[in-house]
């Protein structure tokens, strides 16, 4: 996302007095990702629930292993200009599944202080591929639960009473 577009968007949020649920700095990370999960592209503007609860800031390189680049642990650090490069907007599902997966093995030094955008792209791509593989495994179990729920609960699940 073009930086000028992000700044323009932020200015419009401010002058229109909308988007106040989140502090402006959050919208920088949101806008950079165009309000989509950077891994699975889930649209965080698709519903109120998605916008209000179905996202996290993922540390692309896990804080536990990259102590210098790990990214701001506390929100306040973001305001001081600490890099946002290690932050990815992620849906709760991707963030939870990714956990402490390390996409930087072999390409990022544990002592790195910053991420360039090209490396960031590669790390996100690696994470996305890893998540896709994990989901293939989980899908079978999920479909088993779906089938069983349909068998046992049938249409009762869908009625209000
Ligand atoms: Zn996702």
Backbone and ligand atoms as CSV (ligand in chain L), in Angstrom:
chain,resi,resn,atom,element,x,y,z
A,1,UNK,N,N,0.854,-1.208,0.000
A,1,UNK,CA,C,0.000,0.000,0.000
A,1,UNK,C,C,0.880,1.244,0.000
A,2,UNK,N,N,0.540,2.126,-0.861
A,2,UNK,CA,C,1.222,3.404,-1.037
A,2,UNK,C,C,1.099,4.262,0.241
A,3,UNK,N,N,2.234,4.749,0.741
A,3,UNK,CA,C,2.215,5.559,1.966
A,3,UNK,C,C,1.307,6.783,1.855
A,4,UNK,N,N,1.272,7.383,0.668
A,4,UNK,CA,C,0.430,8.583,0.498
A,4,UNK,C,C,-1.042,8.251,0.655
A,5,UNK,N,N,-1.401,7.059,0.191
A,5,UNK,CA,C,-2.797,6.625,0.343
A,5,UNK,C,C,-3.142,6.441,1.823
A,6,UNK,N,N,-2.194,5.897,2.565
A,6,UNK,CA,C,-2.433,5.661,3.997
A,6,UNK,C,C,-2.605,7.001,4.717
A,7,UNK,N,N,-1.741,7.947,4.390
A,7,UNK,CA,C,-1.817,9.267,5.028
A,7,UNK,C,C,-3.119,9.966,4.650
A,8,UNK,N,N,-3.458,9.884,3.387
A,8,UNK,CA,C,-4.708,10.458,2.893
A,8,UNK,C,C,-5.911,9.831,3.619
A,9,UNK,N,N,-5.873,8.520,3.758
A,9,UNK,CA,C,-6.949,7.802,4.437
A,9,UNK,C,C,-7.051,8.255,5.890
A,10,UNK,N,N,-5.891,8.355,6.537
A,10,UNK,CA,C,-5.878,8.778,7.939
A,10,UNK,C,C,-6.443,10.178,8.121
A,11,UNK,N,N,-6.070,11.062,7.207
A,11,UNK,CA,C,-6.592,12.429,7.270
A,11,UNK,C,C,-8.106,12.438,7.127
A,12,UNK,N,N,-8.586,11.611,6.230
A,12,UNK,CA,C,-10.046,11.546,6.018
A,12,UNK,C,C,-10.768,10.969,7.229
A,13,UNK,N,N,-10.157,9.967,7.855
A,13,UNK,CA,C,-10.750,9.433,9.084
A,13,UNK,C,C,-10.864,10.539,10.127
A,14,UNK,N,N,-9.780,11.292,10.263
A,14,UNK,CA,C,-9.739,12.329,11.297
A,14,UNK,C,C,-10.766,13.428,11.027
A,15,UNK,N,N,-10.791,13.909,9.794
A,15,UNK,CA,C,-11.702,15.018,9.506
A,15,UNK,C,C,-13.159,14.565,9.506
A,16,UNK,N,N,-13.399,13.291,9.207
A,16,UNK,CA,C,-14.789,12.796,9.219
A,16,UNK,C,C,-15.195,12.305,10.600
A,17,UNK,N,N,-14.220,12.281,11.518
A,17,UNK,CA,C,-14.483,11.770,12.865
A,17,UNK,C,C,-15.075,10.361,12.848
A,18,UNK,N,N,-14.521,9.520,12.007
A,18,UNK,CA,C,-14.928,8.109,12.032
A,18,UNK,C,C,-13.697,7.238,12.276
A,19,UNK,N,N,-13.983,5.997,12.619
A,19,UNK,CA,C,-12.881,5.072,12.906
A,19,UNK,C,C,-12.337,5.241,14.301
A,20,UNK,N,N,-13.081,5.976,15.149
A,20,UNK,CA,C,-12.549,6.326,16.475
A,20,UNK,C,C,-12.489,5.146,17.431
A,21,UNK,N,N,-13.110,4.027,17.060
A,21,UNK,CA,C,-13.037,2.861,17.949
A,21,UNK,C,C,-11.581,2.481,18.198
A,22,UNK,N,N,-10.746,2.683,17.191
A,22,UNK,CA,C,-9.317,2.372,17.318
A,22,UNK,C,C,-8.494,3.650,17.238
A,23,UNK,N,N,-7.382,3.637,17.958
A,23,UNK,CA,C,-6.495,4.791,17.901
A,23,UNK,C,C,-5.891,4.898,16.491
A,24,UNK,N,N,-5.572,6.122,16.098
A,24,UNK,CA,C,-5.133,6.341,14.711
A,24,UNK,C,C,-3.980,5.430,14.269
A,25,UNK,N,N,-3.085,5.144,15.178
A,25,UNK,CA,C,-1.919,4.346,14.796
A,25,UNK,C,C,-2.336,2.927,14.379
A,26,UNK,N,N,-3.415,2.435,14.933
A,26,UNK,CA,C,-3.914,1.119,14.510
A,26,UNK,C,C,-4.310,1.164,13.040
A,27,UNK,N,N,-4.922,2.289,12.668
A,27,UNK,CA,C,-5.405,2.389,11.292
A,27,UNK,C,C,-4.260,2.431,10.284
A,28,UNK,N,N,-3.073,2.789,10.744
A,28,UNK,CA,C,-1.919,2.745,9.834
A,28,UNK,C,C,-1.649,1.297,9.433
A,29,UNK,N,N,-1.625,0.432,10.444
A,29,UNK,CA,C,-1.374,-0.990,10.162
A,29,UNK,C,C,-2.550,-1.607,9.408
A,30,UNK,N,N,-3.755,-1.204,9.790
A,30,UNK,CA,C,-4.949,-1.702,9.076
A,30,UNK,C,C,-4.904,-1.291,7.594
A,31,UNK,N,N,-4.640,-0.004,7.387
A,31,UNK,CA,C,-4.701,0.529,6.019
A,31,UNK,C,C,-3.589,-0.065,5.157
A,32,UNK,N,N,-2.419,-0.250,5.745
A,32,UNK,CA,C,-1.321,-0.846,4.979
A,32,UNK,C,C,-1.745,-2.205,4.417
A,33,UNK,N,N,-2.565,-2.916,5.202
A,33,UNK,CA,C,-3.030,-4.241,4.774
A,33,UNK,C,C,-4.369,-4.167,4.054
A,34,UNK,N,N,-4.830,-2.944,3.825
A,34,UNK,CA,C,-6.139,-2.733,3.207
A,34,UNK,C,C,-7.245,-3.460,3.965
A,35,UNK,N,N,-7.093,-3.517,5.279
A,35,UNK,CA,C,-8.100,-4.110,6.174
A,35,UNK,C,C,-8.374,-5.581,5.863
A,36,UNK,N,N,-7.331,-6.264,5.424
A,36,UNK,CA,C,-7.453,-7.712,5.200
A,36,UNK,C,C,-6.348,-8.428,5.944
A,37,UNK,N,N,-6.649,-9.663,6.350
A,37,UNK,CA,C,-5.608,-10.488,6.954
A,37,UNK,C,C,-4.484,-10.623,5.930
A,38,UNK,N,N,-3.254,-10.365,6.356
A,38,UNK,CA,C,-2.149,-10.401,5.404
A,38,UNK,C,C,-1.769,-11.837,5.021
A,39,UNK,N,N,-2.327,-12.809,5.723
A,39,UNK,CA,C,-2.026,-14.204,5.395
A,39,UNK,C,C,-3.112,-14.840,4.534
A,40,UNK,N,N,-4.369,-14.777,4.987
A,40,UNK,CA,C,-5.436,-15.474,4.240
A,40,UNK,C,C,-6.358,-14.501,3.505
A,41,UNK,N,N,-6.115,-13.208,3.680
A,41,UNK,CA,C,-6.889,-12.153,3.011
A,41,UNK,C,C,-8.333,-12.028,3.497
A,42,UNK,N,N,-8.624,-12.617,4.652
A,42,UNK,CA,C,-9.949,-12.437,5.241
A,42,UNK,C,C,-10.230,-10.940,5.379
A,43,UNK,N,N,-11.431,-10.555,4.983
A,43,UNK,CA,C,-11.775,-9.134,4.930
A,43,UNK,C,C,-12.286,-8.647,6.283
A,44,UNK,N,N,-11.504,-7.797,6.934
A,44,UNK,CA,C,-11.878,-7.322,8.264
A,44,UNK,C,C,-12.932,-6.214,8.214
A,45,UNK,N,N,-13.320,-5.839,7.019
A,45,UNK,CA,C,-14.427,-4.901,6.884
A,45,UNK,C,C,-15.689,-5.631,6.420
A,46,UNK,N,N,-15.667,-6.945,6.472
A,46,UNK,CA,C,-16.806,-7.712,5.968
A,46,UNK,C,C,-17.981,-7.727,6.936
A,47,UNK,N,N,-17.715,-7.459,8.200
A,47,UNK,CA,C,-18.807,-7.414,9.182
A,47,UNK,C,C,-18.336,-6.638,10.403
A,48,UNK,N,N,-19.302,-6.246,11.214
A,48,UNK,CA,C,-18.965,-5.538,12.446
A,48,UNK,C,C,-18.132,-6.430,13.370
A,49,UNK,N,N,-18.496,-7.706,13.459
A,49,UNK,CA,C,-17.745,-8.626,14.315
A,49,UNK,C,C,-16.297,-8.759,13.846
A,50,UNK,N,N,-16.120,-8.841,12.543
A,50,UNK,CA,C,-14.768,-8.965,12.003
A,50,UNK,C,C,-13.940,-7.732,12.373
A,51,UNK,N,N,-14.540,-6.582,12.165
A,51,UNK,CA,C,-13.842,-5.318,12.428
A,51,UNK,C,C,-13.538,-5.136,13.918
A,52,UNK,N,N,-14.482,-5.552,14.738
A,52,UNK,CA,C,-14.322,-5.312,16.172
A,52,UNK,C,C,-13.627,-6.411,16.934
A,53,UNK,N,N,-13.488,-7.585,16.326
A,53,UNK,CA,C,-12.918,-8.634,17.161
A,53,UNK,C,C,-12.124,-9.719,16.496
A,54,UNK,N,N,-12.107,-9.748,15.172
A,54,UNK,CA,C,-11.517,-10.922,14.549
A,54,UNK,C,C,-10.128,-10.665,13.976
A,55,UNK,N,N,-9.366,-9.822,14.639
A,55,UNK,CA,C,-8.032,-9.555,14.113
A,55,UNK,C,C,-7.029,-9.438,15.262
A,56,UNK,N,N,-5.774,-9.547,14.911
A,56,UNK,CA,C,-4.657,-9.319,15.833
A,56,UNK,C,C,-3.531,-8.661,15.054
A,57,UNK,N,N,-2.596,-8.106,15.793
A,57,UNK,CA,C,-1.336,-7.739,15.165
A,57,UNK,C,C,-0.389,-8.905,15.378
A,58,UNK,N,N,-0.033,-9.548,14.302
A,58,UNK,CA,C,0.897,-10.665,14.400
A,58,UNK,C,C,2.321,-10.142,14.335
A,59,UNK,N,N,3.190,-10.689,15.175
A,59,UNK,CA,C,4.623,-10.432,15.033
A,59,UNK,C,C,5.143,-11.439,14.014
A,60,UNK,N,N,5.491,-10.959,12.846
A,60,UNK,CA,C,5.898,-11.846,11.750
A,60,UNK,C,C,7.065,-12.717,12.200
A,61,UNK,N,N,8.097,-12.080,12.723
A,61,UNK,CA,C,9.185,-12.815,13.364
A,61,UNK,C,C,8.858,-12.852,14.851
A,62,UNK,N,N,8.754,-14.048,15.417
A,62,UNK,CA,C,8.293,-14.118,16.806
A,62,UNK,C,C,9.218,-13.365,17.769
A,63,UNK,N,N,8.587,-12.618,18.637
A,63,UNK,CA,C,9.321,-11.839,19.643
A,63,UNK,C,C,10.263,-12.690,20.457
A,64,UNK,N,N,9.842,-13.939,20.699
A,64,UNK,CA,C,10.634,-14.797,21.569
A,64,UNK,C,C,12.007,-15.102,20.967
A,65,UNK,N,N,12.121,-15.112,19.646
A,65,UNK,CA,C,13.389,-15.483,19.017
A,65,UNK,C,C,14.138,-14.309,18.419
A,66,UNK,N,N,13.442,-13.242,18.153
A,66,UNK,CA,C,14.096,-12.054,17.585
A,66,UNK,C,C,13.872,-10.919,18.573
A,67,UNK,N,N,14.703,-10.914,19.604
A,67,UNK,CA,C,14.416,-10.023,20.716
A,67,UNK,C,C,14.620,-8.555,20.346
A,68,UNK,N,N,15.425,-8.287,19.329
A,68,UNK,CA,C,15.669,-6.885,18.979
A,68,UNK,C,C,14.667,-6.351,17.972
A,69,UNK,N,N,14.188,-7.242,17.132
A,69,UNK,CA,C,13.277,-6.808,16.075
A,69,UNK,C,C,11.839,-7.138,16.436
A,70,UNK,N,N,11.688,-7.902,17.496
A,70,UNK,CA,C,10.398,-8.518,17.836
A,70,UNK,C,C,9.213,-7.590,17.733
A,71,UNK,N,N,9.467,-6.329,17.719
A,71,UNK,CA,C,8.360,-5.396,17.546
A,71,UNK,C,C,7.856,-4.918,18.877
A,72,UNK,N,N,7.137,-3.846,18.826
A,72,UNK,CA,C,6.668,-3.232,20.054
A,72,UNK,C,C,5.751,-4.173,20.812
A,73,UNK,N,N,6.082,-4.377,22.049
A,73,UNK,CA,C,5.286,-5.272,22.858
A,73,UNK,C,C,4.065,-4.547,23.356
A,74,UNK,N,N,4.298,-3.287,23.638
A,74,UNK,CA,C,3.186,-2.495,24.137
A,74,UNK,C,C,2.792,-1.484,23.089
A,75,UNK,N,N,1.558,-1.215,23.077
A,75,UNK,CA,C,1.015,-0.295,22.095
A,75,UNK,C,C,1.788,1.022,22.062
A,76,UNK,N,N,2.122,1.548,23.248
A,76,UNK,CA,C,2.785,2.839,23.322
A,76,UNK,C,C,4.055,2.931,22.503
A,77,UNK,N,N,4.740,1.805,22.369
A,77,UNK,CA,C,5.987,1.829,21.607
A,77,UNK,C,C,5.755,2.201,20.158
A,78,UNK,N,N,4.582,1.852,19.667
A,78,UNK,CA,C,4.313,2.117,18.258
A,78,UNK,C,C,4.312,3.603,17.971
A,79,UNK,N,N,3.880,4.351,18.959
A,79,UNK,CA,C,3.772,5.792,18.734
A,79,UNK,C,C,5.127,6.474,18.661
A,80,UNK,N,N,6.144,5.815,19.203
A,80,UNK,CA,C,7.461,6.431,19.182
A,80,UNK,C,C,8.155,6.177,17.846
A,81,UNK,N,N,7.487,5.469,16.970
A,81,UNK,CA,C,8.066,5.271,15.648
A,81,UNK,C,C,8.845,3.982,15.508
A,82,UNK,N,N,8.815,3.135,16.523
A,82,UNK,CA,C,9.430,1.827,16.367
A,82,UNK,C,C,8.824,1.193,15.130
A,83,UNK,N,N,9.615,0.429,14.415
A,83,UNK,CA,C,9.131,-0.004,13.102
A,83,UNK,C,C,7.864,-0.835,13.193
A,84,UNK,N,N,7.053,-0.708,12.170
A,84,UNK,CA,C,5.830,-1.495,12.069
A,84,UNK,C,C,6.087,-2.706,11.175
A,85,UNK,N,N,7.302,-2.800,10.691
A,85,UNK,CA,C,7.566,-3.807,9.660
A,85,UNK,C,C,7.338,-5.212,10.168
A,86,UNK,N,N,7.567,-5.426,11.445
A,86,UNK,CA,C,7.381,-6.777,11.972
A,86,UNK,C,C,5.931,-7.050,12.370
A,87,UNK,N,N,5.075,-6.095,12.151
A,87,UNK,CA,C,3.648,-6.287,12.426
A,87,UNK,C,C,2.914,-6.680,11.148
A,88,UNK,N,N,2.116,-7.726,11.245
A,88,UNK,CA,C,1.202,-8.039,10.144
A,88,UNK,C,C,-0.202,-8.046,10.708
A,89,UNK,N,N,-1.109,-7.475,9.963
A,89,UNK,CA,C,-2.511,-7.576,10.335
A,89,UNK,C,C,-2.943,-9.008,10.029
A,90,UNK,N,N,-3.445,-9.689,11.042
A,90,UNK,CA,C,-3.805,-11.099,10.854
A,90,UNK,C,C,-5.167,-11.367,11.472
A,91,UNK,N,N,-5.934,-12.231,10.827
A,91,UNK,CA,C,-7.185,-12.642,11.451
A,91,UNK,C,C,-6.836,-13.513,12.657
A,92,UNK,N,N,-7.775,-13.664,13.552
A,92,UNK,CA,C,-7.525,-14.420,14.777
A,92,UNK,C,C,-7.126,-15.863,14.450
A,93,UNK,N,N,-7.744,-16.414,13.414
A,93,UNK,CA,C,-7.437,-17.791,13.034
A,93,UNK,C,C,-5.971,-17.935,12.595
A,94,UNK,N,N,-5.537,-17.085,11.689
A,94,UNK,CA,C,-4.151,-17.165,11.216
A,94,UNK,C,C,-3.173,-16.878,12.349
A,95,UNK,N,N,-3.476,-15.876,13.153
A,95,UNK,CA,C,-2.569,-15.523,14.242
A,95,UNK,C,C,-2.431,-16.680,15.227
A,96,UNK,N,N,-3.563,-17.312,15.555
A,96,UNK,CA,C,-3.526,-18.427,16.494
A,96,UNK,C,C,-2.789,-19.629,15.935
A,97,UNK,N,N,-3.043,-19.935,14.669
A,97,UNK,CA,C,-2.383,-21.073,14.037
A,97,UNK,C,C,-0.883,-20.836,13.878
A,98,UNK,N,N,-0.533,-19.637,13.530
A,98,UNK,CA,C,0.880,-19.331,13.268
A,98,UNK,C,C,1.691,-19.432,14.549
A,99,UNK,N,N,1.077,-19.006,15.655
A,99,UNK,CA,C,1.727,-19.109,16.962
A,99,UNK,C,C,3.174,-18.629,16.886
A,100,UNK,N,N,4.154,-19.466,17.237
A,100,UNK,CA,C,5.540,-18.971,17.192
A,100,UNK,C,C,6.314,-19.541,16.003
A,101,UNK,N,N,5.595,-19.896,14.941
A,101,UNK,CA,C,6.276,-20.319,13.708
A,101,UNK,C,C,7.284,-19.242,13.302
A,102,UNK,N,N,8.482,-19.693,12.928
A,102,UNK,CA,C,9.545,-18.755,12.570
A,102,UNK,C,C,9.788,-18.762,11.056
A,103,UNK,N,N,9.269,-17.758,10.342
A,103,UNK,CA,C,9.466,-17.728,8.892
A,103,UNK,C,C,10.840,-17.188,8.492
A,104,UNK,N,N,11.626,-16.790,9.486
A,104,UNK,CA,C,12.901,-16.139,9.175
A,104,UNK,C,C,14.099,-17.077,9.114
A,105,UNK,N,N,13.881,-18.355,9.386
A,105,UNK,CA,C,14.995,-19.303,9.422
A,105,UNK,C,C,15.798,-19.243,8.121
A,106,UNK,N,N,17.084,-19.024,8.259
A,106,UNK,CA,C,17.957,-19.020,7.086
A,106,UNK,C,C,18.026,-17.696,6.348
A,107,UNK,N,N,17.148,-16.776,6.662
A,107,UNK,CA,C,17.230,-15.502,5.926
A,107,UNK,C,C,17.301,-14.256,6.805
A,108,UNK,N,N,16.910,-14.384,8.065
A,108,UNK,CA,C,16.997,-13.208,8.933
A,108,UNK,C,C,17.842,-13.560,10.159
A,109,UNK,N,N,18.802,-12.694,10.462
A,109,UNK,CA,C,19.645,-12.901,11.635
A,109,UNK,C,C,18.849,-12.596,12.904
A,110,UNK,N,N,19.126,-13.392,13.939
A,110,UNK,CA,C,18.430,-13.193,15.219
A,110,UNK,C,C,18.732,-11.816,15.828
A,111,UNK,N,N,19.821,-11.193,15.360
A,111,UNK,CA,C,20.195,-9.886,15.904
A,111,UNK,C,C,19.671,-8.717,15.073
A,112,UNK,N,N,18.933,-9.000,14.036
A,112,UNK,CA,C,18.439,-7.916,13.170
A,112,UNK,C,C,17.639,-6.897,13.965
A,113,UNK,N,N,17.776,-5.664,13.542
A,113,UNK,CA,C,17.073,-4.571,14.212
A,113,UNK,C,C,15.862,-4.114,13.423
A,114,UNK,N,N,15.856,-4.418,12.142
A,114,UNK,CA,C,14.768,-3.917,11.304
A,114,UNK,C,C,14.518,-4.895,10.163
A,115,UNK,N,N,13.401,-4.711,9.519
A,115,UNK,CA,C,13.033,-5.541,8.375
A,115,UNK,C,C,12.876,-4.640,7.172
A,116,UNK,N,N,13.504,-5.021,6.054
A,116,UNK,CA,C,13.212,-4.265,4.841
A,116,UNK,C,C,11.952,-4.856,4.211
A,117,UNK,N,N,11.323,-4.082,3.360
A,117,UNK,CA,C,10.006,-4.481,2.858
A,117,UNK,C,C,10.055,-5.719,1.964
A,118,UNK,N,N,11.178,-5.894,1.280
A,118,UNK,CA,C,11.332,-7.067,0.420
A,118,UNK,C,C,11.377,-8.339,1.271
A,119,UNK,N,N,12.160,-8.282,2.350
A,119,UNK,CA,C,12.244,-9.440,3.254
A,119,UNK,C,C,10.892,-9.684,3.915
A,120,UNK,N,N,10.246,-8.579,4.292
A,120,UNK,CA,C,8.925,-8.705,4.916
A,120,UNK,C,C,7.963,-9.487,4.006
A,121,UNK,N,N,7.996,-9.161,2.734
A,121,UNK,CA,C,7.140,-9.842,1.753
A,121,UNK,C,C,7.424,-11.344,1.723
A,122,UNK,N,N,8.709,-11.667,1.710
A,122,UNK,CA,C,9.119,-13.082,1.668
A,122,UNK,C,C,8.638,-13.808,2.930
A,123,UNK,N,N,8.781,-13.147,4.076
A,123,UNK,CA,C,8.389,-13.769,5.344
A,123,UNK,C,C,6.877,-14.014,5.398
A,124,UNK,N,N,6.133,-13.075,4.862
A,124,UNK,CA,C,4.676,-13.234,4.847
A,124,UNK,C,C,4.284,-14.384,3.912
A,125,UNK,N,N,4.952,-14.457,2.780
A,125,UNK,CA,C,4.691,-15.539,1.825
A,125,UNK,C,C,5.014,-16.904,2.453
A,126,UNK,N,N,6.139,-16.982,3.127
A,126,UNK,CA,C,6.519,-18.236,3.802
A,126,UNK,C,C,5.482,-18.617,4.860
A,127,UNK,N,N,5.048,-17.623,5.623
A,127,UNK,CA,C,4.058,-17.883,6.669
A,127,UNK,C,C,2.742,-18.337,6.053
A,128,UNK,N,N,2.366,-17.694,4.965
A,128,UNK,CA,C,1.113,-18.039,4.298
A,128,UNK,C,C,1.142,-19.495,3.816
A,129,UNK,N,N,2.254,-19.886,3.215
A,129,UNK,CA,C,2.387,-21.269,2.740
A,129,UNK,C,C,2.330,-22.253,3.900
A,130,UNK,N,N,2.982,-21.892,4.978
A,130,UNK,CA,C,2.995,-22.766,6.152
A,130,UNK,C,C,1.573,-22.893,6.719
A,131,UNK,N,N,0.874,-21.780,6.779
A,131,UNK,CA,C,-0.505,-21.801,7.287
A,131,UNK,C,C,-1.418,-22.636,6.374
A,132,UNK,N,N,-1.216,-22.523,5.077
A,132,UNK,CA,C,-2.022,-23.313,4.143
A,132,UNK,C,C,-1.819,-24.808,4.377
A,133,UNK,N,N,-0.583,-25.206,4.620
A,133,UNK,CA,C,-0.307,-26.620,4.901
A,133,UNK,C,C,-0.967,-27.066,6.199
A,134,UNK,N,N,-0.878,-26.211,7.212
A,134,UNK,CA,C,-1.505,-26.548,8.496
A,134,UNK,C,C,-3.016,-26.713,8.321
A,135,UNK,N,N,-3.593,-25.832,7.523
A,135,UNK,CA,C,-5.049,-25.878,7.346
A,135,UNK,C,C,-5.497,-27.141,6.611
A,136,UNK,N,N,-4.652,-27.639,5.716
A,136,UNK,CA,C,-5.009,-28.886,5.018
A,136,UNK,C,C,-5.194,-30.007,6.024
A,137,UNK,N,N,-4.337,-30.034,7.029
A,137,UNK,CA,C,-4.428,-31.063,8.062
A,137,UNK,C,C,-5.672,-30.836,8.919
A,138,UNK,N,N,-5.888,-29.592,9.300
A,138,UNK,CA,C,-7.012,-29.278,10.186
A,138,UNK,C,C,-8.365,-29.471,9.506
A,139,UNK,N,N,-8.358,-29.326,8.183
A,139,UNK,CA,C,-9.619,-29.379,7.449
A,139,UNK,C,C,-10.340,-30.715,7.632
A,140,UNK,N,N,-9.590,-31.800,7.617
A,140,UNK,CA,C,-10.216,-33.119,7.771
A,140,UNK,C,C,-10.919,-33.230,9.114
A,141,UNK,N,N,-10.248,-32.770,10.157
A,141,UNK,CA,C,-10.854,-32.834,11.483
A,141,UNK,C,C,-12.100,-31.945,11.546
A,142,UNK,N,N,-11.961,-30.754,10.980
A,142,UNK,CA,C,-13.076,-29.808,10.960
A,142,UNK,C,C,-14.284,-30.408,10.241
A,143,UNK,N,N,-14.027,-31.020,9.100
A,143,UNK,CA,C,-15.142,-31.605,8.329
A,143,UNK,C,C,-15.786,-32.755,9.086
A,144,UNK,N,N,-14.986,-33.461,9.879
A,144,UNK,CA,C,-15.529,-34.518,10.729
A,144,UNK,C,C,-16.491,-33.943,11.760
A,145,UNK,N,N,-16.097,-32.837,12.364
A,145,UNK,CA,C,-16.957,-32.185,13.361
A,145,UNK,C,C,-18.236,-31.673,12.695
A,146,UNK,N,N,-18.084,-31.098,11.520
A,146,UNK,CA,C,-19.264,-30.613,10.775
A,146,UNK,C,C,-20.261,-31.742,10.523
A,147,UNK,N,N,-19.746,-32.861,10.040
A,147,UNK,CA,C,-20.618,-33.998,9.725
A,147,UNK,C,C,-21.337,-34.493,10.973
A,148,UNK,N,N,-20.586,-34.639,12.040
A,148,UNK,CA,C,-21.154,-35.145,13.287
A,148,UNK,C,C,-22.219,-34.195,13.831
A,149,UNK,N,N,-21.932,-32.893,13.780
A,149,UNK,CA,C,-22.886,-31.893,14.277
A,149,UNK,C,C,-24.169,-31.942,13.457
A,150,UNK,N,N,-24.035,-32.118,12.148
A,150,UNK,CA,C,-25.215,-32.186,11.283
A,150,UNK,C,C,-26.032,-33.434,11.615
A,151,UNK,N,N,-25.319,-34.536,11.854
A,151,UNK,CA,C,-25.990,-35.795,12.202
A,151,UNK,C,C,-26.771,-35.666,13.508
A,152,UNK,N,N,-26.110,-35.138,14.527
A,152,UNK,CA,C,-26.680,-35.130,15.864
A,152,UNK,C,C,-27.685,-33.995,16.059
A,153,UNK,N,N,-27.345,-32.825,15.589
A,153,UNK,CA,C,-28.213,-31.668,15.843
A,153,UNK,C,C,-29.163,-31.379,14.697
A,154,UNK,N,N,-28.794,-31.806,13.527
A,154,UNK,CA,C,-29.631,-31.576,12.357
A,154,UNK,C,C,-29.960,-30.104,12.203
A,155,UNK,N,N,-31.191,-29.830,11.882
A,155,UNK,CA,C,-31.584,-28.444,11.632
A,155,UNK,C,C,-31.862,-27.652,12.906
A,156,UNK,N,N,-31.886,-28.353,14.044
A,156,UNK,CA,C,-32.132,-27.645,15.308
A,156,UNK,C,C,-31.122,-26.513,15.527
A,157,UNK,N,N,-29.913,-26.730,15.045
A,157,UNK,CA,C,-28.863,-25.707,15.182
A,157,UNK,C,C,-29.308,-24.371,14.602
A,158,UNK,N,N,-30.144,-24.430,13.598
A,158,UNK,CA,C,-30.451,-23.219,12.859
A,158,UNK,C,C,-31.746,-22.541,13.314
A,159,UNK,N,N,-32.431,-23.167,14.268
A,159,UNK,CA,C,-33.664,-22.526,14.738
A,159,UNK,C,C,-33.351,-21.654,15.960
A,160,UNK,N,N,-34.187,-20.688,16.183
A,160,UNK,CA,C,-33.943,-19.720,17.259
A,160,UNK,C,C,-34.333,-20.243,18.624
A,161,UNK,N,N,-35.258,-21.197,18.670
A,161,UNK,CA,C,-35.757,-21.634,19.967
A,161,UNK,C,C,-34.836,-22.666,20.629
L,1,ZN,ZN,ZN,-6.164,-14.984,8.156
